[in-house]
Amino acid sequence: MTDDDTALPDERPDGDAPTAGATAAPTPAAPAAVDPARRRRLLRVFGALTAGVLLVDQLTKVWAVAALRPGERTPLLGDLFGLQLVRNDGAALSIASGMTWVLTLVAAAVVVVIVRVSRRLGSPGWAVALGLLLGGALGNLVDRMVREPGPLHGHVIDFLAYWRLFIGNVADIAIVVAAVLVVWLTARGVHVDGTRDGASDAAEDGAGAGDAGDGPADAAGRPAAAVDDGPGTARGRDGAA
């Protein structure tokens, strides 16, 4: 039999606060904002690498066109490496030859995406990777826009011959190095904004451990507040007469 002043569990009004033992659902933590000064420094690194790769790529292409004869190989390390001027109207390894205008549009879209992503920079590694990637993409895009036979159809200047497999340029080297960096950073769980997957998991684990450790526990591991201290306490909780 229950006391008249004691409400049964199903008689509690809607919207009442949860009991002391109830645990609220965890709220996802907002991503940490990157310090503005740090972001400015990383953007300077990003911009310097982009400009450096673009400048070196274009200067070496100008030299190659002036100094090398098309199709004639100049060995530097035997068959391993040499110089051979080629005007490439396709992608790497002459893939998609004859679709230069499509490759030009794809390269332009890649440039736009990289610039947008760089606005969230908070990691030095990503600043280097994106700077190299953007510099390489712009180097080949400039060729497609300004070289013969005309805008959107220009041929990329390749002159670095590797074995007998393929011929590339400085922009291609920058793109390959950037791709390796991106894979490495992703494997380590490093994001563009500088956050890490492991760090967020550790923070959540620490918060959970703090909640579980509040107050003493009995031998079964239950918090002391949940232990029945005796008939008097049980009667006060259950409302038994």
C-alpha positions in Angstrom: 0.0 0.0 0.0 1.4 3.4 -1.0 1.3 6.8 0.8 -1.2 9.2 -0.5 1.4 11.9 -1.1 3.8 9.6 -3.0 3.4 9.6 -6.8 3.8 6.3 -8.6 6.3 6.2 -11.5 3.6 6.3 -14.2 1.9 9.3 -12.5 4.9 11.7 -12.9 3.9 14.6 -15.1 5.5 14.8 -18.5 8.6 17.0 -18.8 9.8 16.4 -15.2 13.6 16.4 -14.8 15.2 12.9 -15.0 16.1 11.2 -11.7 19.5 11.6 -10.2 20.7 8.3 -11.7 19.7 9.1 -15.3 22.4 10.1 -17.7 21.9 12.7 -20.4 22.8 11.8 -24.0 26.3 13.1 -24.9 26.4 16.2 -27.0 28.9 16.1 -29.9 31.8 18.5 -29.3 32.1 21.3 -31.7 35.3 21.3 -33.8 38.1 23.5 -32.4 38.6 26.7 -34.3 42.1 27.2 -35.8 44.0 30.2 -34.4 43.9 33.0 -36.9 47.6 33.7 -36.6 48.4 30.0 -37.2 46.1 29.9 -40.2 47.8 32.9 -41.7 51.2 31.3 -41.3 50.0 28.1 -42.9 48.4 30.0 -45.8 51.7 31.7 -46.4 53.4 28.3 -46.6 50.6 27.1 -48.9 50.9 30.2 -51.2 54.7 30.1 -51.3 54.8 26.4 -52.3 52.1 27.0 -55.0 53.9 30.0 -56.5 57.3 28.2 -56.3 56.1 25.0 -58.0 54.3 27.0 -60.7 57.4 29.2 -61.4 59.9 26.4 -61.5 57.6 24.3 -63.7 57.0 27.1 -66.3 60.7 28.1 -66.4 61.9 24.6 -67.0 59.3 24.2 -69.7 60.5 27.3 -71.5 64.1 26.0 -71.3 63.0 22.6 -72.6 61.2 24.0 -75.6 64.3 26.2 -76.4 67.0 23.6 -75.8 65.6 20.2 -76.7 64.5 18.7 -80.1 61.1 17.0 -80.2 61.4 13.2 -79.9 65.2 13.2 -79.5 66.3 11.6 -76.2 69.3 12.9 -74.3 70.4 10.3 -71.7 71.5 11.5 -68.3 71.6 8.2 -66.4 71.6 5.8 -69.3 68.2 4.3 -69.9 67.0 5.2 -66.3 66.6 8.9 -66.8 67.0 11.4 -69.6 65.5 14.4 -71.4 63.0 14.1 -74.3 60.7 16.9 -75.4 57.1 15.8 -75.9 53.9 17.9 -76.4 51.2 15.9 -74.6 47.6 16.5 -75.5 46.3 14.0 -73.0 46.8 13.2 -69.3 49.7 11.3 -67.7 51.0 8.4 -69.8 49.1 10.0 -72.8 45.8 8.8 -71.4 42.7 10.5 -72.9 44.6 11.8 -75.8 42.5 14.1 -78.0 40.2 15.1 -75.1 42.3 18.1 -74.0 39.3 20.4 -73.4 37.8 17.9 -71.0 41.1 17.6 -69.1 41.3 21.4 -69.0 37.9 21.7 -67.3 38.8 18.9 -64.9 42.0 20.7 -63.9 40.2 23.9 -63.4 37.6 22.2 -61.1 40.5 20.6 -59.1 42.1 24.1 -58.6 38.8 25.5 -57.3 38.4 22.6 -54.9 41.9 23.0 -53.5 41.5 26.7 -53.0 38.2 26.1 -51.1 39.7 23.4 -48.9 42.7 25.6 -48.1 40.4 28.0 -46.2 40.2 25.4 -43.4 44.0 24.9 -43.1 45.2 24.0 -39.6 47.8 21.4 -40.3 51.4 22.1 -41.6 51.4 18.7 -43.4 48.2 19.6 -45.3 49.6 23.1 -46.1 52.6 21.5 -47.8 50.5 18.8 -49.6 47.9 21.3 -50.9 50.5 23.8 -51.9 52.4 21.2 -54.0 49.1 19.9 -55.5 47.8 23.3 -56.4 51.2 24.4 -57.9 51.3 21.2 -60.0 47.7 21.5 -61.2 48.2 25.2 -62.2 51.5 24.4 -64.0 49.7 22.0 -66.4 46.6 24.1 -66.5 48.6 27.1 -67.8 50.0 24.9 -70.6 46.5 23.9 -71.6 45.3 27.5 -71.6 48.2 29.3 -73.4 50.2 26.9 -75.5 49.4 25.7 -79.0 47.1 24.9 -80.6 45.0 27.3 -78.5 43.1 27.9 -75.3 41.5 24.8 -73.7 43.3 22.7 -76.2 47.0 23.5 -75.4 49.5 20.7 -75.2 51.4 20.1 -72.0 55.2 20.3 -72.3 56.8 17.1 -70.9 60.5 16.5 -71.0 61.6 14.3 -68.0 61.9 10.8 -69.4 61.9 8.0 -66.9 63.2 4.7 -68.3 61.2 3.9 -71.3 57.9 4.1 -69.4 56.7 7.7 -69.4 57.7 11.3 -69.8 56.7 14.1 -67.3 57.5 17.5 -66.0 58.1 19.4 -62.7 54.3 19.8 -62.2 53.9 16.1 -62.3 56.6 15.5 -59.7 54.8 18.0 -57.3 51.5 16.2 -57.9 52.9 12.8 -57.1 54.6 14.0 -53.9 51.4 15.7 -52.8 49.4 12.5 -53.4 51.9 10.6 -51.2 51.6 13.2 -48.5 47.8 13.1 -48.6 47.7 9.3 -48.3 50.2 9.5 -45.3 48.3 12.2 -43.5 45.0 10.4 -44.0 46.4 7.2 -42.7 47.5 9.0 -39.6 44.1 10.4 -39.0 45.2 14.0 -39.5 42.5 16.4 -41.0 43.0 19.6 -42.9 42.0 21.7 -39.9 44.7 20.0 -37.8 42.5 17.8 -35.7 43.3 14.1 -35.3 40.9 11.1 -35.0 42.8 9.6 -32.1 42.7 12.9 -30.1 38.9 13.2 -30.3 38.5 9.5 -29.3 40.8 10.0 -26.3 38.8 13.0 -25.2 35.5 11.1 -25.3 37.0 8.2 -23.4 38.3 10.5 -20.7 34.9 12.1 -20.3 33.3 8.7 -20.0 35.8 7.6 -17.4 35.1 10.8 -15.4 31.4 10.2 -15.4 31.7 6.6 -14.3 34.1 7.4 -11.5 31.9 9.9 -9.7 31.3 8.7 -6.1 32.2 5.4 -4.4 31.1 2.1 -5.7 30.1 -1.2 -4.1 31.8 -4.5 -4.6 29.7 -5.2 -7.8 30.9 -1.9 -9.3 27.6 0.0 -8.8 27.7 3.5 -7.5 27.1 3.8 -3.8 23.9 5.9 -4.5 22.3 2.8 -6.1 23.0 0.5 -3.1 20.1 -0.4 -0.8 21.2 0.8 2.6 18.4 -1.0 4.5 14.6 -1.3 4.9 14.2 2.3 5.9 15.9 3.6 2.8 14.0 1.1 0.6 10.7 2.2 2.1 11.6 5.9 1.4 12.3 5.1 -2.2 9.5 2.7 -3.0 6.9 4.5 -0.9 5.9 1.3 0.9 3.8 1.9 4.1 
